Amino acid sequence: MIKRSLFFLFFINFCFAQSQSKEKVSVTYLFQNNSVANKVFEFDASFIADNTSSIYIVLSNTKSKIDENAKISEDDDAIVEKTIDISDGTNVFVYTNLLTKDIKHRSSIGNKSYKISEKISNFDWELIEEEKTIGNIVCYKAKTTYRGRDYIAWYAPSIQLMFGPWKFSGLPGLILEIYDTQKTFLWTAKSIKYPYKGSQELKEPESSNLMNITLKEFISKSNKSREKFFKIKKSKMPRGHKILKSETTRSGIELKYEWETDK
């Protein structure tokens, strides 16, 4: 296993991006969510990027696969519905801008949606001399750890745009496939148009009806919502019953945030 020089590659990519005209790429990704036992949720996601910004939008045509041989309790449906409502991966957009170094995205807590702002993360990518072909495009392997999950990505140096689906960025080529090592969340390119000559604009979606909030503020609200849900559930338990484990844990894409490193 040989690591490439990240500094050298990023320097070349930066120079390329500065001199390159704004060629765009359009990708349809298949996003798979396996975070609920015995169920797989699949979503198509639209993605457009140029050398300075990208927009990722999850489409509404959701498909659910259920393991018919597995036993599913009555509580599973309630858990699934709540997961879909609060999930990082449904009914969202993610707009990334390299010039401002910002990410704007939409997410929900219960029935209330927010427009969330955060800075682009500094992904610590390990580039590996291993390749495979996705479609007819040669891709190289990379690894990183991001907010509690370890990821493997396959990126295409022939498409020199430093983006990927969702919030992923920073590789010297477009990410065509990425998944965490447990394969709980997976993104795979289904179709690619490059260069993309379509009329669809690359801009942040209209969201004036949403409350603007920082990521830290959103996570604080989300934590309080989970605690409230847990207290209500506890209050409805029959007398004499006890909850042995009161800790609530995250099951979404992001498990732990930078300001929570002391936990």
C-alpha positions in Angstrom: 0.0 0.0 0.0 1.5 3.3 -1.1 0.3 6.7 0.0 0.4 9.5 -2.5 1.5 13.0 -1.5 -1.7 14.8 -0.6 0.1 18.2 -0.7 1.4 17.6 -4.2 -1.9 16.4 -5.5 -3.9 19.2 -3.9 -1.4 21.8 -5.3 -1.9 20.4 -8.8 -5.6 20.2 -8.4 -5.8 23.8 -7.1 -3.8 25.1 -10.0 -6.0 23.1 -12.4 -9.2 24.5 -10.8 -8.0 28.1 -11.0 -7.1 27.8 -14.7 -10.0 25.6 -15.8 -13.2 27.0 -17.3 -16.3 26.1 -15.3 -17.0 22.7 -16.8 -19.9 21.0 -14.9 -20.7 17.4 -14.1 -24.1 15.9 -13.4 -24.4 12.6 -11.5 -27.3 10.6 -10.2 -26.3 8.7 -7.1 -28.1 5.8 -5.4 -28.1 6.4 -1.7 -28.7 3.4 0.6 -29.6 3.7 4.2 -29.2 0.4 6.2 -29.4 1.9 9.7 -32.7 0.2 10.6 -32.6 -3.5 11.3 -33.9 -5.8 8.5 -34.8 -2.8 6.2 -32.9 -1.1 3.4 -34.0 2.4 2.2 -32.9 3.5 -1.2 -33.0 7.1 -2.6 -31.9 8.6 -5.9 -29.9 11.8 -5.4 -29.3 14.5 -8.0 -25.8 16.1 -8.0 -24.3 18.9 -10.1 -20.8 20.4 -9.6 -18.3 22.7 -11.2 -14.8 23.6 -9.9 -16.1 25.9 -7.1 -19.5 24.6 -5.9 -21.8 21.6 -5.8 -25.5 20.9 -5.1 -26.7 17.5 -3.9 -30.5 17.0 -3.7 -32.2 13.8 -2.5 -35.2 13.0 -4.7 -38.5 11.8 -3.4 -38.8 8.4 -5.1 -38.0 6.4 -2.0 -37.8 2.6 -2.1 -37.9 0.3 0.9 -36.6 -3.3 1.0 -37.6 -5.6 3.8 -36.0 -8.9 4.7 -39.1 -11.1 4.6 -37.4 -13.9 6.4 -36.5 -11.7 9.4 -38.8 -11.2 12.4 -39.9 -7.6 12.7 -41.5 -6.4 15.9 -44.5 -4.0 15.9 -42.3 -1.3 17.2 -40.1 -1.3 14.0 -42.6 0.7 11.9 -42.6 3.5 14.5 -38.8 3.5 14.6 -38.6 3.6 10.8 -41.0 6.5 10.5 -39.1 8.5 13.1 -35.8 7.7 11.4 -37.1 8.9 8.1 -38.4 12.2 9.6 -35.1 13.1 11.3 -32.7 11.4 8.9 -29.7 13.3 7.4 -30.4 11.5 4.2 -34.0 12.3 3.2 -35.8 15.4 1.9 -32.6 17.4 2.0 -30.3 19.5 -0.1 -26.6 20.0 0.5 -24.9 23.1 -1.1 -21.1 23.3 -0.9 -19.2 26.4 -1.9 -15.3 26.2 -2.0 -15.0 30.0 -2.4 -16.8 30.8 0.9 -15.8 27.4 2.5 -19.4 27.0 3.6 -22.0 24.2 3.4 -25.7 25.0 3.5 -28.1 22.1 4.0 -31.6 21.2 5.0 -32.6 18.8 7.7 -35.6 18.2 10.0 -36.5 17.5 13.6 -39.9 16.0 13.6 -42.0 18.1 11.3 -39.9 21.2 11.5 -37.2 21.8 8.8 -34.2 24.1 9.1 -31.5 25.5 6.8 -28.2 24.7 8.5 -24.9 26.4 8.0 -21.4 24.9 8.7 -17.9 25.2 7.5 -16.5 22.7 5.0 -14.7 19.9 6.9 -11.0 19.3 6.4 -11.1 15.7 5.5 -7.9 13.8 6.3 -7.8 11.6 3.2 -5.4 8.6 2.8 -4.9 8.0 -0.9 -4.2 4.4 -1.8 -2.6 2.9 -5.0 -5.6 0.6 -5.6 -8.0 1.1 -8.6 -11.2 -0.2 -10.0 -13.5 0.8 -12.9 -16.9 2.2 -12.2 -18.8 2.2 -15.5 -15.9 2.9 -17.9 -14.1 5.3 -15.5 -11.0 4.4 -13.7 -11.2 5.2 -10.0 -8.7 5.2 -7.1 -9.3 4.3 -3.5 -9.1 6.6 -0.5 -9.9 6.3 3.2 -10.9 8.8 5.9 -12.7 9.1 9.2 -15.5 11.6 9.5 -17.7 12.3 12.5 -17.6 8.8 14.0 -17.5 6.6 10.9 -14.7 5.2 8.8 -15.2 5.6 5.0 -13.8 4.1 1.8 -14.1 6.3 -1.3 -13.5 5.7 -5.0 -12.7 8.8 -6.9 -12.0 9.6 -10.6 -8.9 11.7 -11.3 -10.2 12.1 -14.9 -13.0 14.3 -13.5 -10.9 16.8 -11.6 -13.6 18.3 -9.4 -13.0 18.1 -5.6 -16.5 17.0 -4.7 -18.6 14.0 -3.9 -22.2 13.2 -2.7 -23.6 14.7 0.5 -20.9 16.7 2.4 -17.8 14.8 1.0 -15.1 16.7 -0.7 -11.3 17.3 -0.9 -10.1 14.5 -3.1 -8.3 15.1 -6.4 -11.2 13.9 -8.5 -14.9 13.4 -8.3 -16.1 10.7 -5.8 -18.2 8.1 -7.6 -18.6 5.7 -4.7 -18.3 6.0 -1.0 -19.4 4.0 2.0 -18.7 3.5 5.6 -16.8 0.4 6.6 -19.9 -1.1 8.2 -21.8 -0.4 4.9 -24.6 1.3 6.9 -24.6 4.2 4.4 -23.6 3.9 0.8 -23.5 6.3 -2.2 -22.9 4.9 -5.7 -23.0 6.7 -9.0 -25.8 5.4 -11.3 -25.2 7.8 -14.2 -22.7 10.5 -15.1 -22.8 13.3 -17.6 -19.4 15.0 -18.1 -19.1 17.6 -19.3 -22.7 18.5 -18.4 -24.3 21.0 -20.9 -27.8 21.0 -19.4 -29.6 24.1 -18.3 -30.1 23.2 -14.6 -28.5 26.0 -12.5 -25.9 25.3 -9.9 -27.1 27.3 -7.0 -28.4 27.0 -3.5 -32.1 26.0 -3.6 -34.7 28.6 -2.4 -35.2 28.2 1.3 -36.5 31.5 2.6 -39.3 29.6 4.4 -36.8 27.8 6.6 -35.3 29.0 9.8 -31.5 29.6 9.5 -29.5 27.9 12.2 -25.9 26.8 12.7 -25.0 23.1 12.8 -24.2 23.3 16.5 -27.5 24.9 17.3 -29.3 22.3 15.2 -27.6 19.4 17.0 -28.5 21.0 20.4 -32.1 21.1 19.3 -31.9 17.5 18.1 -30.5 16.3 21.4 -33.2 18.0 23.3 -35.9 16.5 21.0 -34.4 13.0 21.6 -34.4 13.5 25.4 -38.0 14.7 25.3 -39.0 11.7 23.3 -37.3 9.4 25.7 -38.9 11.0 28.8 -42.4 10.7 27.2 -41.7 7.0 26.4 -40.5 6.4 30.0 -43.6 8.1 31.4 -45.9 5.7 29.5 -44.2 2.6 30.8 -46.4 0.4 33.1 -45.7 0.6 36.9 -43.0 -1.7 38.0 -41.1 -1.6 34.7 -37.6 -0.1 34.6 -35.4 1.1 31.7 -32.0 -0.5 32.3 -30.2 1.8 29.8 -31.2 5.4 29.6 -28.6 6.6 27.2 -29.9 7.7 23.8 -27.5 7.2 20.8 -27.4 8.5 17.3 -27.9 6.2 14.3 -27.6 8.7 11.5 -24.7 9.4 9.2 -22.9 11.6 11.7 -22.3 10.0 15.1 -20.0 12.5 16.8 -19.2 16.1 16.2 -15.9 18.0 16.6 -17.1 19.9 19.7 -18.1 16.5 21.4 -14.5 15.0 21.4 -14.5 15.1 25.2 -17.4 12.6 25.4 
